[in-house]
């Protein structure tokens, strides 16, 4: 019995779309992280890791990368493994 190929597999073998799958997947993941991060003043990276099915280290690397790229305004507290949204920080 033949099984239906996974959608990602089909996309990878498509002659027009295949070369763009990795880049598009990365863009979608990045956008999802940005949207997930936005409503929180701070969020534990462990919570994000659970939501995305990644390790805390993977989430931290991705969030730091997005901060450096200017996609997320905030910082990562590496010691406490918490992302802090600059949008909610008040200066005195």
Phi and psi in degrees as a GROMACS rama.xvg file:
@    title "Ramachandran Plot"
@    xaxis  label "Phi"
@    yaxis  label "Psi"
@TYPE xy
-82.7048  139.468  UNK-2
-102.157  149.947  UNK-3
-72.7813  129.219  UNK-4
-66.5605  149.697  UNK-5
-62.4305  147.578  UNK-6
-54.5234  -41.116  UNK-7
-62.6023  -38.8783  UNK-8
-62.3558  -43.562  UNK-9
-62.2285  -40.3853  UNK-10
-65.938  -37.82  UNK-11
-65.1769  -31.4674  UNK-12
-91.1001  -5.60278  UNK-13
-67.0449  128.68  UNK-14
-67.6213  -25.211  UNK-15
-96.2914  -36.6605  UNK-16
-95.1011  -27.2845  UNK-17
-53.7719  -41.3018  UNK-18
-70.6205  -12.9755  UNK-19
-104.655  -6.91924  UNK-20
-59.1517  -48.6197  UNK-21
-61.3159  -46.9653  UNK-22
-62.2657  -44.5067  UNK-23
-65.0877  -40.6564  UNK-24
-61.5732  -43.6352  UNK-25
-62.9034  -41.2571  UNK-26
-64.3223  -40.4891  UNK-27
-65.2698  -44.1408  UNK-28
-62.3786  -42.5366  UNK-29
-62.9173  -44.883  UNK-30
-63.7879  -39.0541  UNK-31
-63.5046  -41.3418  UNK-32
-62.9436  -43.7668  UNK-33
-60.3463  -47.3669  UNK-34
-66.222  -34.9676  UNK-35
-68.7305  -37.3097  UNK-36
-73.9657  -34.9449  UNK-37
-53.1156  -47.4252  UNK-38
-75.5872  -6.67636  UNK-39
-100.277  140.926  UNK-40
-74.8867  -33.0911  UNK-41
-155.077  153.63  UNK-42
-149.938  139.431  UNK-43
-71.8254  134.805  UNK-44
-64.0178  -27.0274  UNK-45
-62.5099  -38.9695  UNK-46
-65.3467  -41.4016  UNK-47
-66.2026  -39.9163  UNK-48
-61.3398  -42.0433  UNK-49
-63.9638  -42.9527  UNK-50
-65.0558  -35.0401  UNK-51
-98.1732  -8.03129  UNK-52
73.2321  29.2681  UNK-53
-114.348  173.197  UNK-54
-82.4054  161.984  UNK-55
-60.6625  -39.3095  UNK-56
-61.2967  -42.4862  UNK-57
-63.3274  -42.7202  UNK-58
-64.3029  -44.9945  UNK-59
-59.2072  -45.9762  UNK-60
-60.9154  -43.5191  UNK-61
-66.8285  -43.2578  UNK-62
-65.7128  -43.0941  UNK-63
-60.8801  -43.0228  UNK-64
-60.1764  -42.7122  UNK-65
-69.5742  -33.2224  UNK-66
-65.5833  -46.72  UNK-67
-62.9006  -32.8835  UNK-68
-80.3346  -7.43828  UNK-69
83.8635  8.07613  UNK-70
-78.0643  -30.5746  UNK-71
-121.047  130.023  UNK-72
-95.4129  105.788  UNK-73
173.265  -161.6  UNK-74
-149.984  164.615  UNK-75
-115.395  126.215  UNK-76
-87.1987  96.6044  UNK-77
-67.0153  -29.1088  UNK-78
-69.3095  -44.7539  UNK-79
-95.8244  -2.42304  UNK-80
55.1817  55.539  UNK-81
-131.063  135.495  UNK-82
-93.1123  132.441  UNK-83
-117.617  123.524  UNK-84
-83.5785  121.19  UNK-85
-66.1105  -22.6245  UNK-86
-59.6704  -30.0838  UNK-87
-100.429  -0.787383  UNK-88
-82.1858  131.902  UNK-89
-103.204  134.829  UNK-90
-100.952  148.277  UNK-91
